[in-house]
């Protein structure tokens, strides 16, 4: 639901640009999504990562959208 909410109302989210990859070699983990929050890999950011949300804004948006189905 957060991705759709972000597309509808991005201002209720705090985001950062970070490098994200999927560990497939088993070096750190197996098949896990890894986010380089601290720029340790030296890789350029390739994703927008949500780190916070205005909870009330999210609930209000959800309620607003769900009322169409009531």
Secondary structure, 3 states (H helix, E strand, C coil): CHHHHHHHCHHHEEEEEEEEEECCCCCCCCCCEEEECCCCCCCCCCEEEEEEECHHHHHHHHHHHHHHHC
